[in-house]
Amino acid sequence: MNIDRRLFQLIKKERAPFILSIISGSIASGMLIAQAFYLSKIIDGAFIQKSAINNLIPLFGFFGLFSILRMLFNWSSQTEANRGTLTIRKKLFTLLTEKVGLLGPIYTRSVQSGKLSTTLLKGVEALDAYYSQYIPQIFFALFTPLLIVAAIFPDDWISGVILLATAPLIPLFMILIGKSASAMTEKQWKTMSRMSGYFLDVLQGLPTLKLFAQSREQRKSIEESGENFRQATMRVLKVAFLSSLTLELVGTIGTAVIAVGIGLRIMKGQIGFQPALFVLLLTPDFYLPLRQLGTKFHAGMEGVSASKEIFAILEQPAPLHSPGVPAIQAEPFVRYPLILNNLSYSYPGSEVAAIDNITATIAAGKTTAIIGPSGAGKSTLINLLLRFQEPASGSITMNGRPIHEIPLEEWHREISWVPQHPYLFNATLKENILLGRADASEKEISDTLEKTGLLSFVRTLPNGLETMIGEQGSRLSGGEAQRVALARAFLKNAPLLVLDEPTSHTDPELEAALRSSILELMKGRTTVVIAHRLETIMRAEQIIVVSKGRITGKGTHDELIEAGGFYRDALKLQQEECV
Ligand SMILES: Nc1ncnc2c1ncn2[C@@H]1O[C@H](COP(=O)(O)OP(=O)(O)OP(=O)(O)O)[C@@H](O)[C@H]1O
């Protein structure tokens, strides 16, 4: 029997519908026996006893009643199992999305998005058959045959013994075949999720592939990947057919042996017609739940395979945070500096520290610019501040408390984050802006549009703010997307601003407009900016120079010029633009 411990744990918490399903199904099994009993009585009465029709009417009534009751209990059993399954699916989906949210963008960037979405959607869906069919069937495959044997024994113990002797053959074959089926289904699932990941990756990179004339090659790879999946599926289907053929064979042979035995005993007058018919009617139903277990085993296997990927996500170590600790302070955030104490971080699998023993103070209500060459660790430092990652050692404290003690949601509520490439959803422009604050008034929205220079752009749109902006904001230019991100930050009005300054807008007018919006946003906030422009850097009250994960300089523009090193050299080289 393949009962996955972790999947079964989920049932324990939602046991009521499953218990009801099993009770209803068990009653339906009892009704089945009553149905067979009355049918055998009717046939015996009509053809052997030649009873008058009046005597048969009550028998017909009981037969009809038990048939209807059986149908109702079977329906209720399935409905309850579906209800329980739906609750578990919803719960798992919520747990998964919450966990992925908790693991943050560092995790989602490290896995293929196609593979992740297959696990989130298809994986959870694949559990349907496991919970609604396979698990209840394990009980029925034990209970119903035993009930039938108990009903048969008083009339015909010989058939009862034959049934009991042949029944274990079915689970035995199932275990033998099931072993290879599990491995194959797992391979099939892995092939499918790999194929989805690959397919989405190629789809997203299609323009790049076309540009490099590689799309034909990729088509071949997709075809190969599809062929692998087809072969894996065919192997699983072959085993499933083989298994159902074997189980069918055991059932048919068992039924034939019993039929021949009963026939001989009727001829010898050792058993009456009615009990013989009763046993014969029930024999196929004795094997049926066992055979069905075989079929449902294969349907449920897909769920077990999918669950391995689901639990791999759920069991990922999440960044630390203790939701029980109350907010760090009742007073505004902005009053406290952020202290970085001996902060270190290495990416999983990397031997070199991306952040190496950094100690610094980020002054409250002021601007701190982080600068350094590419790969220096600037984004990693910001990610630690945003708590997308947790430091390997050291801590970030505010008002004497490590920030990881603040509930994550609360921490994020206090921060506005404007990344270089903001994520825009395939929704209206207004919905994208309102991500900053869902309950912003029309006046606040129009003020924000003005502050970010979006007002004139919105006027050119066919549906104004209600215009759909395409997947990942594909209908907006880089500069417009940046302004939408700024608009979100204006609306959010959080005391801590984390900003990755855009590097590449060639339009000088747009650049000036963006810069003045950013300066306005910075006013009165604790700002940490990965700065690329000289003007931003010079305006900062503190500049932190990072190189190879370490701080190599700290101070104001004048102090750093005085000190020489990377800062002065970089300024010399790039009088104007990026440092
Ligand atoms: N997800 C990751 N997995 C492994 N290593 C990573 C990952 N992200 C960054 N790194 C490595 O960590 C180091 C610091 O990277 P980081 O992105 O913080 O640098 P950066 O200063 O922001 O660079 P840039 O200015 O080019 O964006 C680099 O050596 C980089 O290769």
Ligand as a Chemical Component Dictionary entry (heavy atoms), coordinates in Angstrom:
data_LIG
# 
_chem_comp.id                   LIG 
_chem_comp.type                 NON-POLYMER 
_chem_comp.pdbx_formal_charge   0 
_chem_comp.three_letter_code    LIG 
# 
loop_
_chem_comp_atom.comp_id 
_chem_comp_atom.atom_id 
_chem_comp_atom.alt_atom_id 
_chem_comp_atom.type_symbol 
_chem_comp_atom.charge 
_chem_comp_atom.model_Cartn_x 
_chem_comp_atom.model_Cartn_y 
_chem_comp_atom.model_Cartn_z 
_chem_comp_atom.pdbx_ordinal 
LIG N1  N1  N 0 21.416 33.983 -6.858  1  
LIG C1  C1  C 0 22.761 33.948 -6.794  2  
LIG N2  N2  N 0 23.392 32.760 -6.636  3  
LIG C2  C2  C 0 24.722 32.706 -6.546  4  
LIG N3  N3  N 0 25.536 33.780 -6.585  5  
LIG C3  C3  C 0 24.978 34.981 -6.746  6  
LIG C4  C4  C 0 23.552 35.129 -6.863  7  
LIG N4  N4  N 0 23.280 36.451 -7.002  8  
LIG C5  C5  C 0 24.480 37.090 -6.983  9  
LIG N5  N5  N 0 25.487 36.213 -6.824  10 
LIG C6  C6  C 0 26.921 36.535 -6.714  11 
LIG O1  O1  O 0 27.117 37.337 -5.563  12 
LIG C7  C7  C 0 28.035 38.376 -5.831  13 
LIG C8  C8  C 0 27.395 39.738 -5.518  14 
LIG O2  O2  O 0 26.324 39.927 -6.436  15 
LIG P1  P1  P 0 25.384 41.209 -6.406  16 
LIG O3  O3  O 0 24.278 40.971 -7.350  17 
LIG O4  O4  O 0 25.047 41.519 -5.001  18 
LIG O5  O5  O 0 26.372 42.324 -6.961  19 
LIG P2  P2  P 0 26.034 43.826 -7.399  20 
LIG O6  O6  O 0 27.081 44.670 -6.770  21 
LIG O7  O7  O 0 24.636 44.151 -7.116  22 
LIG O8  O8  O 0 26.279 43.716 -8.972  23 
LIG P3  P3  P 0 25.605 44.604 -10.166 24 
LIG O9  O9  O 0 26.005 46.021 -9.943  25 
LIG O10 O10 O 0 26.233 44.047 -11.386 26 
LIG O11 O11 O 0 24.139 44.375 -10.088 27 
LIG C9  C9  C 0 28.448 38.233 -7.277  28 
LIG O12 O12 O 0 29.699 37.553 -7.284  29 
LIG C10 C10 C 0 27.375 37.362 -7.901  30 
LIG O13 O13 O 0 27.911 36.535 -8.894  31 
# 
loop_
_chem_comp_bond.comp_id 
_chem_comp_bond.atom_id_1 
_chem_comp_bond.atom_id_2 
_chem_comp_bond.value_order 
_chem_comp_bond.pdbx_ordinal 
LIG N1  C1  SING 1  
LIG C1  N2  SING 2  
LIG C1  C4  DOUB 3  
LIG N2  C2  DOUB 4  
LIG C2  N3  SING 5  
LIG N3  C3  DOUB 6  
LIG C3  C4  SING 7  
LIG C3  N5  SING 8  
LIG C4  N4  SING 9  
LIG N4  C5  DOUB 10 
LIG C5  N5  SING 11 
LIG N5  C6  SING 12 
LIG C6  O1  SING 13 
LIG C6  C10 SING 14 
LIG O1  C7  SING 15 
LIG C7  C8  SING 16 
LIG C7  C9  SING 17 
LIG C8  O2  SING 18 
LIG O2  P1  SING 19 
LIG P1  O3  DOUB 20 
LIG P1  O4  SING 21 
LIG P1  O5  SING 22 
LIG O5  P2  SING 23 
LIG P2  O6  DOUB 24 
LIG P2  O7  SING 25 
LIG P2  O8  SING 26 
LIG O8  P3  SING 27 
LIG P3  O9  DOUB 28 
LIG P3  O10 SING 29 
LIG P3  O11 SING 30 
LIG C9  O12 SING 31 
LIG C9  C10 SING 32 
LIG C10 O13 SING 33 
# 
